[in-house]
Amino acid sequence: MIFAPPIIALLVIYALFIFLLSKKFTIDFFAEIGTLYMGLFLAYSIIPAFTFIFTKLNSNDSLALLLPNDADLVKHLWRHVLFAFFFSLGYLLYRGNNNLPQISILRQIKTSKKMLFFLIFVTLVCIIYLQILSAPVTNYYENFTRYDHLPWFLKKIASTFIRLKYGFYAIALTILFLNFNKFKFFIIFFIIIICTYEVSDSLGARIIALMILLQAICLYSLTVNKISLKRGMIYMLLLAILFTIIEIGREAGFNVKDAQSNVNNDGYRTATEFASVFYPGYHLYTERSKSSLPPKQFPMFFNDFISIFTFGDFDKWNPMAWYNRYYYPDAEVSPFTIGPIAESAIWGGEIDLAIRAFINGLFFAFLIRFFIKRADKFWVLVIYTYCFSTCILTMKYSVFYHLTPIVKTIIPTFIITWLFSKLIRRNPIKKDLEVVYLKANF
């Protein structure tokens, strides 16, 4: 019962959050970034708690190495409650009262097929380049070091192509859903192909597939038909089951017999992904309580803004790299991410945590207000749905995580797409939106 109060508090905060939002407007659960983020945060808080209650930590669990007691685990769960409360407060204060727009009228846009062919072509070029220069990948972790053997210049090109590929995915998906009646069967094929490719090529990484699926869900709800809560929950449950199966397969090297053996030996287990927020936060707060945190550099506090202007391998002031250097120096890649809760342990403790959560809520509320005001603009729709699909990364990395992909991923791909639209001089996207909107109103 010691775990019950923080779990109940999290559920009550989420219920009040939904209730207060519903008093202002009609909630679109699968297009409203705040409700998705809070729902995911609930899962990343409560699922680890149920793991503590119903299973015993074994020697394979990283958390077991910290020798936690129930009181300390509960105390950290209350930090999750603190984060949920102040995020909700910030979001509710700035969200406004406007419904998300239903822009299904834009399905009729006659976007040039040349634009889609171009996006698919340049995406294939990126994939082929990345495959040619990649080192052999025999396990999941080698996926993260597959370009480390390259000279500096080629490595930077690979990094750029990876970002461009993700940006072209987002733009192509948006164009397809804005022409849903024309491409509804191709959309299914497109999503299956790119999700299968991303999971298989990385030998089990699921985050890109999740981003693609979440963006597709958001676009469908905004441009085609609003997804009901019941239907959406079924989809999310099936997705959780699928991703858990992928993780079990990944840990067994996708060997069916080994996977069965692991499940039989471990019994009930949850995907380790759900511990990715809880573990580093608990660990660093434990270190903080003992005054044994490693020395830190002040620029680490501003890494969200510094990373906009640097390449990914510049990790001098990256909190995740700092954590890896001091606690996992022999690991080829960082085994854990450092999110807002863990970062607050490095700096100001619980007060810092409350401020970060409040700013997080304000920032997401700003995104949705920005979208509602400019929903008829194609580039705004892409940015909002991309941020919606990647909001989970905020709790795993940092409050202003989205600044870097917007600047480094979305804007460059927009520029390339815009230049191509000018080159073909036929049905530029912005003109299409305006013409169809006027015709529909007329």
C-alpha positions in Angstrom: 0.0 0.0 0.0 3.0 2.3 0.3 2.9 2.8 -3.5 -0.8 3.5 -3.6 -0.8 7.3 -2.7 1.5 8.5 -5.5 -0.2 6.2 -8.1 -3.6 7.5 -7.1 -2.3 11.1 -7.1 -1.0 10.6 -10.7 -4.4 9.2 -11.8 -6.3 12.1 -10.1 -4.1 14.7 -11.7 -4.6 13.2 -15.1 -8.4 12.9 -14.6 -8.6 16.6 -13.4 -6.4 17.6 -16.4 -8.8 16.0 -18.8 -11.9 17.3 -17.0 -10.6 20.9 -17.0 -9.7 20.8 -20.6 -13.1 19.3 -21.5 -14.7 22.3 -19.8 -13.0 24.6 -22.2 -13.3 22.7 -25.5 -14.0 19.4 -27.1 -10.9 17.3 -26.7 -9.4 15.5 -29.7 -7.4 12.9 -27.6 -5.3 11.7 -30.6 -4.4 15.2 -31.9 -4.0 17.2 -28.7 -0.4 17.1 -27.7 -1.0 17.8 -24.0 -3.3 14.8 -23.5 -1.0 12.4 -25.4 2.1 13.6 -23.4 0.3 13.3 -20.1 -0.9 9.8 -21.0 2.6 8.7 -22.0 4.0 10.2 -18.8 1.5 8.3 -16.8 2.6 5.1 -18.4 6.3 5.9 -17.8 5.5 6.5 -14.1 2.9 3.9 -13.2 4.2 0.9 -15.1 7.6 0.9 -13.3 5.6 1.3 -10.0 3.6 -1.8 -10.8 6.8 -3.6 -11.6 8.1 -2.8 -8.1 4.8 -4.0 -6.6 4.2 -7.3 -8.4 7.7 -8.4 -9.2 11.0 -8.6 -7.5 14.0 -6.8 -9.0 16.5 -9.3 -10.2 20.2 -9.1 -11.0 19.4 -8.3 -14.6 17.6 -5.0 -13.7 19.9 -2.0 -13.6 17.8 -0.5 -10.8 18.5 -3.6 -8.6 22.2 -2.6 -8.6 21.3 0.6 -6.7 19.8 -1.5 -3.8 16.7 0.6 -3.6 14.2 0.4 -0.7 10.5 0.9 -1.0 10.5 4.3 0.8 13.1 5.8 -1.7 11.2 4.4 -4.7 7.9 6.0 -3.4 9.7 9.3 -2.7 10.8 9.4 -6.4 7.3 8.5 -7.5 6.2 11.7 -5.7 8.7 13.6 -7.9 6.8 12.2 -10.9 3.6 13.5 -9.3 5.2 16.9 -8.9 6.2 17.0 -12.5 2.7 15.9 -13.7 1.0 18.6 -11.5 3.2 21.5 -12.7 3.1 20.4 -16.3 -0.7 20.3 -16.1 -0.8 23.7 -14.5 1.4 25.4 -17.2 -0.6 23.7 -20.0 -4.0 24.6 -18.6 -3.0 28.2 -17.9 -1.8 28.9 -21.5 -3.7 26.4 -23.7 -6.7 28.7 -24.5 -10.3 27.7 -25.2 -10.2 26.9 -28.9 -11.0 23.5 -30.4 -8.4 21.9 -32.7 -9.5 22.6 -36.3 -11.0 19.8 -38.4 -9.4 20.5 -41.8 -10.9 17.7 -43.8 -11.8 20.1 -46.6 -8.1 20.2 -47.5 -8.2 16.6 -48.6 -9.2 17.8 -52.0 -5.9 19.5 -52.6 -4.5 18.5 -56.0 -0.9 18.4 -55.0 1.4 17.6 -57.8 2.3 13.9 -58.0 5.8 15.2 -59.0 6.2 16.5 -55.4 5.5 13.0 -53.9 7.7 11.3 -56.4 10.5 13.8 -55.6 10.1 13.2 -51.8 10.2 9.4 -52.3 13.2 9.7 -54.6 15.3 11.9 -52.3 14.4 9.6 -49.3 15.6 6.6 -51.3 18.8 8.4 -52.1 19.4 9.1 -48.4 18.7 5.5 -47.5 21.0 4.1 -50.3 23.8 6.5 -49.2 23.4 5.5 -45.6 23.4 1.8 -46.5 26.5 2.0 -48.6 28.6 3.8 -45.9 27.3 1.8 -43.0 29.5 -0.6 -41.2 28.1 -4.1 -40.7 25.4 -4.2 -38.0 25.0 -7.5 -36.1 23.1 -6.3 -33.0 21.0 -3.5 -31.8 23.8 -1.5 -30.1 26.0 -1.5 -33.2 23.2 0.4 -35.0 24.3 3.5 -33.0 28.0 3.2 -34.0 27.5 2.1 -37.6 29.1 5.4 -39.0 31.8 5.9 -36.4 34.4 4.4 -38.7 33.9 7.2 -41.4 36.1 10.2 -41.9 34.8 13.4 -40.3 33.3 14.8 -43.5 31.5 11.6 -44.6 30.2 11.1 -41.0 28.6 14.6 -41.1 27.0 13.9 -44.5 25.6 10.7 -43.0 24.2 12.6 -40.0 22.6 15.2 -42.3 21.1 12.5 -44.5 19.6 10.8 -41.5 17.9 14.0 -40.5 16.7 14.7 -44.0 15.2 11.3 -44.3 13.1 11.9 -41.1 12.0 15.3 -42.4 11.0 13.9 -45.8 9.0 11.2 -44.0 7.0 13.9 -42.2 6.4 16.1 -45.2 5.4 13.1 -47.4 2.9 11.8 -44.8 1.3 15.3 -44.5 0.9 15.6 -48.3 -0.6 12.1 -48.4 -3.2 12.7 -45.7 -4.1 16.1 -47.3 -5.0 14.0 -50.3 -6.5 11.1 -48.4 -9.2 10.2 -50.8 -6.6 9.9 -53.6 -3.9 8.0 -51.6 -5.7 6.1 -48.8 -4.4 2.7 -49.9 -1.0 4.0 -50.7 -0.8 5.6 -47.2 -1.1 2.1 -45.6 1.5 0.7 -47.9 3.9 3.7 -47.3 3.6 3.5 -43.5 4.1 -0.3 -43.4 7.2 -0.1 -45.6 9.0 2.7 -43.8 8.1 1.3 -40.3 9.3 -2.2 -41.3 12.5 -0.7 -42.8 13.3 1.4 -39.7 12.8 -1.5 -37.2 14.6 -4.1 -39.3 17.5 -1.9 -40.4 18.2 -0.9 -36.8 17.7 -4.5 -35.5 14.9 -3.5 -33.1 14.9 0.2 -32.6 11.2 1.3 -32.4 11.3 5.1 -31.8 11.2 6.1 -35.5 8.3 3.6 -36.2 6.5 5.1 -33.2 7.0 8.6 -34.5 5.6 7.7 -37.9 2.6 6.0 -36.5 1.8 8.8 -34.0 2.1 11.4 -36.8 -0.2 9.3 -39.0 -2.7 9.0 -36.2 -2.6 12.8 -35.6 -3.0 13.6 -39.3 -5.9 11.2 -39.7 -7.7 12.7 -36.7 -7.1 16.3 -38.0 -7.7 15.8 -41.7 -9.9 12.8 -42.2 -12.0 11.8 -39.2 -11.7 12.4 -35.4 -10.6 9.1 -33.7 -12.8 8.1 -30.8 -11.2 7.5 -27.4 -12.3 3.8 -27.4 -10.9 3.1 -30.8 -7.7 5.0 -30.1 -7.1 3.1 -26.9 -7.4 -0.2 -28.7 -4.8 1.0 -31.2 -2.5 2.1 -28.5 -2.8 -1.2 -26.6 -2.1 -3.2 -29.8 0.9 -0.9 -30.4 2.3 -1.5 -26.9 1.9 -5.2 -27.3 3.7 -5.1 -30.7 6.6 -3.0 -29.4 7.0 -5.2 -26.4 7.2 -8.3 -28.6 9.8 -6.5 -30.7 11.9 -5.7 -27.6 11.7 -9.3 -26.4 12.8 -10.4 -29.9 15.6 -7.8 -30.0 17.1 -9.0 -26.7 17.1 -12.6 -28.0 18.7 -11.6 -31.3 15.4 -12.3 -33.0 15.8 -16.0 -32.3 12.4 -17.5 -31.5 13.8 -20.2 -29.1 15.9 -17.8 -27.2 13.0 -15.4 -26.9 10.7 -18.2 -25.5 13.5 -19.2 -23.1 13.8 -15.6 -21.8 10.1 -15.2 -21.3 9.9 -18.6 -19.5 12.8 -17.7 -17.2 11.8 -14.1 -16.5 8.1 -14.7 -16.2 6.0 -11.5 -16.1 8.0 -8.6 -17.3 7.4 -5.1 -18.7 9.3 -3.5 -21.5 12.5 -1.9 -20.2 11.6 1.2 -22.2 9.2 2.2 -19.5 12.1 2.4 -17.0 14.0 4.8 -19.2 12.6 7.9 -17.4 12.3 6.5 -13.9 15.8 4.9 -13.6 18.2 7.8 -14.4 16.0 10.2 -12.4 16.0 7.9 -9.3 19.7 7.3 -9.7 20.8 10.9 -9.9 18.5 12.0 -7.0 20.1 9.2 -5.0 23.5 10.6 -5.9 22.3 14.1 -5.1 21.1 13.0 -1.6 24.6 11.7 -0.9 26.3 14.8 -2.3 28.2 12.6 -4.6 27.2 14.0 -8.0 30.2 14.2 -10.4 31.5 17.7 -11.3 29.3 19.4 -13.9 30.0 22.3 -16.4 27.6 25.3 -16.4 27.1 25.2 -20.3 25.3 21.8 -19.7 22.4 23.8 -18.5 22.0 25.4 -21.9 22.6 22.3 -24.0 19.1 22.5 -25.7 20.2 25.8 -27.3 23.8 24.9 -27.9 22.8 21.7 -29.8 21.0 23.7 -32.4 24.4 24.9 -33.7 26.5 21.8 -33.3 26.7 18.3 -34.8 25.5 15.4 -32.8 28.9 14.1 -31.9 29.7 17.3 -30.0 28.8 16.0 -26.6 31.0 18.1 -24.3 28.1 19.7 -22.7 25.5 17.1 -23.3 24.0 15.8 -20.0 23.5 12.3 -21.4 27.1 12.1 -22.4 28.1 13.5 -19.0 26.1 10.7 -17.3 27.6 8.1 -19.6 31.2 9.3 -19.0 31.0 9.1 -15.2 28.7 6.1 -14.7 29.0 4.0 -17.8 32.5 4.8 -19.2 32.9 1.4 -20.8 29.6 1.5 -22.7 29.9 2.1 -26.5 26.6 4.0 -26.4 24.7 5.6 -23.6 22.4 3.0 -22.0 20.1 5.6 -20.6 18.6 9.0 -21.6 18.5 12.0 -19.3 15.1 13.7 -19.2 13.8 16.8 -17.3 13.4 14.8 -14.0 17.0 13.5 -14.1 18.3 16.9 -15.2 16.6 18.6 -12.2 18.6 16.3 -9.9 21.8 17.7 -11.5 20.9 21.3 -10.9 18.2 22.5 -8.5 16.4 19.5 -7.1 12.6 19.5 -6.7 12.2 23.2 -7.2 14.1 23.0 -10.5 11.8 20.0 -11.4 8.7 22.0 -10.8 10.0 24.9 -12.9 11.0 22.6 -15.8 7.6 20.9 -15.7 5.7 24.2 -15.7 7.8 25.5 -18.7 7.2 22.2 -20.5 3.5 22.7 -20.1 3.7 26.3 -21.4 5.8 25.3 -24.4 3.4 22.6 -25.5 0.5 25.0 -25.0 2.3 27.5 -27.1 2.7 24.9 -29.9 -1.0 24.1 -30.0 -2.0 27.8 -29.9 0.4 28.5 -32.8 -1.1 25.6 -34.8 -4.7 26.6 -34.2 -4.0 30.1 -35.3 -2.3 29.0 -38.5 -3.9 25.7 -39.3 -4.4 26.5 -42.9 -0.7 26.7 -43.6 1.0 23.5 -44.7 4.3 24.1 -43.0 2.5 24.7 -39.6 0.6 21.4 -40.0 3.9 19.5 -40.6 5.7 21.1 -37.6 2.8 20.5 -35.2 2.2 16.9 -36.2 5.9 16.2 -36.1 6.2 17.7 -32.6 3.1 15.7 -31.6 4.7 12.5 -32.8 8.0 13.2 -31.0 6.6 14.6 -27.7 7.6 11.4 -25.9 11.3 12.4 -26.5 10.8 15.5 -24.3 10.3 13.4 -21.2 13.4 11.3 -22.2 15.7 14.2 -23.2 14.8 17.8 -22.3 12.1 20.4 -22.2 13.2 22.3 -25.3 14.2 19.1 -27.2 12.1 20.1 -30.2 14.1 23.2 -31.1 16.9 21.1 -32.6 14.8 18.9 -34.9 12.7 21.8 -36.0 15.9 23.8 -37.0 18.0 20.8 -38.3 15.4 18.4 -39.7 12.1 20.2 -40.6 13.4 23.5 -41.9 16.1 22.1 -44.2 13.6 19.6 -45.7 11.1 22.4 -46.2 13.7 24.5 -48.0 14.5 21.6 -50.3 10.8 20.9 -51.0 10.1 24.6 -51.6 13.0 24.9 -54.1 11.7 21.8 -56.0 8.1 23.3 -56.1 9.6 26.4 -57.6 11.6 24.4 -60.1 8.6 22.5 -61.4 6.5 25.8 -61.2 3.3 23.8 -60.9 0.9 23.8 -58.0 3.1 25.0 -55.2 1.8 23.7 -51.9 0.9 27.1 -50.5 -1.0 28.1 -53.6 -2.9 24.8 -53.6 -4.1 25.4 -50.1 -5.3 28.9 -50.8 -7.0 28.1 -54.1 -8.9 25.0 -52.7 -9.9 26.8 -49.5 -11.4 29.7 -51.6 -13.1 27.4 -54.0 -14.6 25.4 -51.1 -15.9 28.5 -49.5 -17.3 29.8 -52.7 
